[in-house]
Amino acid sequence: MHFSCELSRIVVRTSFRTLSQFFHSSARVNMPNTKTAIILLAEGAEEMEFVIAADVLRRAGVSVTVAGVAGAEPVKCSREVKIVPDKSLKDVKKESFDVVILPGGLEGSRHLSDSTDVGEILKKQEQNDKLIAAICAAPTALKFHKICLGKKLTSYPAMKCPMEEGNHYTYLEEKVVIDGNLITSRGPGTAFDFALAIVEKLFDKETASNVAKPMLLTYE
């Protein structure tokens, strides 16, 4: 009986060690050239959309900077979760990033629209033909700053009418819409699809699939 219990403990320890090795080897994909991302975090942002994007990109080996739109102080999100930015957007807006990401949230998106710093970094990103990604209500900030006009996009369903006004974009009701260097998505429930689409655009589909597997997700 003692031998059987001891054997069970050994098997469990070995299983956990194997599982740990799997997650550590699979959770982060080592790429020869590190990609960079900046996530613009404003008060009232949707927590899930922010956290999932940051987590998935870091699993892919992307260097992610969280920039506070109003400064480097803790940011209270839409469900009152507080997140501490890495830096203030004002301090990093002149740096170069492979992708600029805008989480949604109604209040957060209003702050993104109201910020001249956000408009500046988005315009520079577009001029340099680099990737821009926005989810949920955040595409309204793209419209406000006149970014990626004429492209196909999507948003949170309630934002459809505002996004269609003026015929500046072609609106699609799909989970994720990719048009050149613009990626948009619908909301919290599509946040993983959104983040993995960014990974695929930065690297390739195989990398996105490899990042998805340890999270028990399938990326096709």
C-alpha positions as semicolon CSV with decimal commas, in nm:
position;residue;x (nm);y (nm);z (nm)
1;M;0,000;0,000;0,000
2;H;0,284;0,238;0,094
3;F;0,465;0,152;-0,230
4;S;0,148;0,222;-0,433
5;C;0,098;0,566;-0,272
6;E;0,463;0,657;-0,323
7;L;0,444;0,549;-0,687
8;S;0,133;0,764;-0,735
9;R;0,315;1,066;-0,591
10;I;0,608;1,009;-0,828
11;V;0,373;0,985;-1,126
12;V;0,193;1,305;-1,023
13;R;0,523;1,493;-0,974
14;T;0,648;1,371;-1,311
15;S;0,321;1,467;-1,480
16;F;0,330;1,817;-1,334
17;R;0,697;1,855;-1,432
18;T;0,618;1,747;-1,789
19;L;0,318;1,980;-1,803
20;S;0,526;2,269;-1,669
21;Q;0,795;2,206;-1,930
22;F;0,528;2,200;-2,201
23;F;0,382;2,534;-2,097
24;H;0,722;2,701;-2,063
25;S;0,840;2,572;-2,400
26;S;0,514;2,640;-2,583
27;A;0,385;2,955;-2,418
28;R;0,654;3,180;-2,561
29;V;0,767;3,154;-2,920
30;N;1,127;3,259;-2,971
31;M;1,162;3,476;-3,278
32;P;1,495;3,590;-3,429
33;N;1,380;3,952;-3,459
34;T;1,180;4,084;-3,166
35;K;0,859;4,260;-3,264
36;T;0,730;4,554;-3,064
37;A;0,379;4,657;-2,965
38;I;0,229;4,947;-2,776
39;I;-0,113;4,920;-2,612
40;L;-0,283;5,254;-2,546
41;L;-0,454;5,233;-2,207
42;A;-0,716;5,495;-2,117
43;E;-0,948;5,524;-1,819
44;G;-1,259;5,316;-1,881
45;A;-1,086;5,069;-2,112
46;E;-1,228;4,717;-2,135
47;E;-1,004;4,503;-1,911
48;M;-1,045;4,176;-2,098
49;E;-0,951;4,326;-2,431
50;F;-0,642;4,487;-2,284
51;V;-0,521;4,190;-2,079
52;I;-0,582;3,928;-2,348
53;A;-0,398;4,131;-2,611
54;A;-0,101;4,195;-2,381
55;D;-0,085;3,833;-2,261
56;V;-0,116;3,669;-2,603
57;L;0,142;3,899;-2,763
58;R;0,391;3,837;-2,483
59;R;0,339;3,462;-2,524
60;A;0,442;3,516;-2,886
61;G;0,763;3,686;-2,775
62;V;0,649;4,037;-2,863
63;S;0,794;4,323;-2,656
64;V;0,479;4,495;-2,527
65;T;0,472;4,849;-2,386
66;V;0,160;4,953;-2,196
67;A;0,125;5,329;-2,238
68;G;-0,109;5,531;-2,019
69;V;-0,293;5,787;-2,228
70;A;-0,326;6,026;-1,933
71;G;0,014;5,945;-1,779
72;A;0,194;5,668;-1,593
73;E;-0,046;5,655;-1,297
74;P;-0,272;5,351;-1,240
75;V;-0,566;5,340;-1,482
76;K;-0,915;5,241;-1,363
77;C;-1,079;5,028;-1,630
78;S;-1,447;4,977;-1,712
79;R;-1,504;4,719;-1,436
80;E;-1,292;4,916;-1,185
81;V;-0,985;4,696;-1,225
82;K;-0,675;4,914;-1,190
83;I;-0,379;4,859;-1,423
84;V;-0,040;5,028;-1,392
85;P;0,102;5,139;-1,730
86;D;0,469;5,084;-1,810
87;K;0,507;5,442;-1,928
88;S;0,317;5,755;-2,021
89;L;0,212;5,778;-2,385
90;K;0,357;6,128;-2,399
91;D;0,702;5,983;-2,320
92;V;0,695;5,710;-2,587
93;K;0,477;5,847;-2,868
94;K;0,780;5,928;-3,084
95;E;0,920;5,575;-3,058
96;S;0,863;5,321;-3,335
97;F;0,639;5,015;-3,284
98;D;0,538;4,731;-3,514
99;V;0,179;4,756;-3,396
100;V;-0,032;5,012;-3,209
101;I;-0,325;4,852;-3,024
102;L;-0,640;5,023;-2,900
103;P;-0,855;4,829;-2,648
104;G;-1,224;4,916;-2,640
105;G;-1,463;5,018;-2,368
106;L;-1,702;5,308;-2,431
107;E;-1,541;5,554;-2,191
108;G;-1,192;5,440;-2,282
109;S;-1,262;5,492;-2,651
110;R;-1,384;5,846;-2,581
111;H;-1,056;5,923;-2,409
112;L;-0,867;5,775;-2,705
113;S;-1,063;6,007;-2,934
114;D;-0,999;6,311;-2,714
115;S;-0,622;6,259;-2,691
116;T;-0,399;6,451;-2,933
117;D;-0,115;6,214;-2,839
118;V;-0,324;5,918;-2,958
119;G;-0,398;6,097;-3,284
120;E;-0,029;6,172;-3,331
121;I;0,094;5,815;-3,280
122;L;-0,183;5,674;-3,502
123;K;-0,106;5,914;-3,786
124;K;0,264;5,833;-3,765
125;Q;0,184;5,460;-3,766
126;E;-0,035;5,497;-4,074
127;Q;0,219;5,715;-4,257
128;N;0,487;5,452;-4,194
129;D;0,255;5,178;-4,327
130;K;0,265;4,989;-3,997
131;L;0,002;4,782;-3,821
132;I;-0,290;4,935;-3,626
133;A;-0,534;4,718;-3,428
134;A;-0,857;4,832;-3,260
135;I;-1,134;4,636;-3,090
136;C;-1,487;4,695;-2,960
137;A;-1,565;5,071;-2,946
138;A;-1,205;5,173;-3,020
139;P;-1,256;5,197;-3,399
140;T;-1,456;5,514;-3,324
141;A;-1,125;5,672;-3,220
142;L;-0,983;5,578;-3,560
143;K;-1,272;5,762;-3,724
144;F;-1,230;6,065;-3,500
145;H;-0,860;6,092;-3,586
146;K;-0,930;6,016;-3,957
147;I;-0,718;5,700;-3,960
148;C;-0,736;5,427;-4,227
149;L;-1,019;5,596;-4,416
150;G;-1,170;5,383;-4,690
151;K;-1,076;5,051;-4,531
152;K;-1,294;4,758;-4,424
153;L;-1,349;4,721;-4,050
154;T;-1,579;4,605;-3,773
155;S;-1,656;4,714;-3,416
156;Y;-1,885;4,650;-3,121
157;P;-2,236;4,610;-3,272
158;A;-2,370;4,926;-3,105
159;M;-2,099;5,127;-3,282
160;K;-2,211;5,018;-3,629
161;C;-2,423;5,326;-3,707
162;P;-2,162;5,580;-3,589
163;M;-1,896;5,399;-3,791
164;E;-2,113;5,394;-4,104
165;E;-2,197;5,765;-4,089
166;G;-2,015;5,958;-4,358
167;N;-1,928;5,646;-4,559
168;H;-1,565;5,663;-4,445
169;Y;-1,536;5,285;-4,402
170;T;-1,683;4,960;-4,532
171;Y;-1,847;4,798;-4,230
172;L;-1,845;4,418;-4,191
173;E;-2,017;4,213;-3,919
174;E;-1,736;3,962;-3,868
175;K;-1,537;3,860;-3,559
176;V;-1,213;3,997;-3,698
177;V;-1,161;4,209;-4,008
178;I;-0,817;4,252;-4,162
179;D;-0,766;4,509;-4,436
180;G;-0,400;4,567;-4,513
181;N;-0,237;4,702;-4,198
182;L;-0,564;4,748;-4,010
183;I;-0,708;4,481;-3,778
184;T;-1,042;4,536;-3,605
185;S;-1,264;4,315;-3,391
186;R;-1,600;4,318;-3,213
187;G;-1,560;4,291;-2,836
188;P;-1,460;4,090;-2,527
189;G;-1,583;3,761;-2,674
190;T;-1,358;3,801;-2,978
191;A;-1,051;3,925;-2,790
192;F;-0,854;3,601;-2,836
193;D;-0,931;3,595;-3,209
194;F;-0,820;3,959;-3,226
195;A;-0,493;3,901;-3,041
196;L;-0,405;3,589;-3,239
197;A;-0,478;3,772;-3,565
198;I;-0,222;4,032;-3,459
199;V;0,031;3,755;-3,390
200;E;-0,030;3,606;-3,734
201;K;0,012;3,946;-3,899
202;L;0,337;4,013;-3,711
203;F;0,479;3,664;-3,771
204;D;0,280;3,393;-3,950
205;K;-0,013;3,156;-3,905
206;E;0,203;2,876;-3,763
207;T;0,325;3,104;-3,485
208;A;-0,031;3,208;-3,399
209;S;-0,136;2,842;-3,389
210;N;0,157;2,751;-3,164
211;V;0,066;3,032;-2,924
212;A;-0,299;2,922;-2,920
213;K;-0,237;2,555;-2,834
214;P;-0,120;2,590;-2,469
215;M;-0,423;2,812;-2,405
216;L;-0,645;2,525;-2,529
217;L;-0,751;2,734;-2,827
218;T;-0,760;2,642;-3,193
219;Y;-0,644;2,900;-3,445
220;E;-0,731;2,831;-3,806
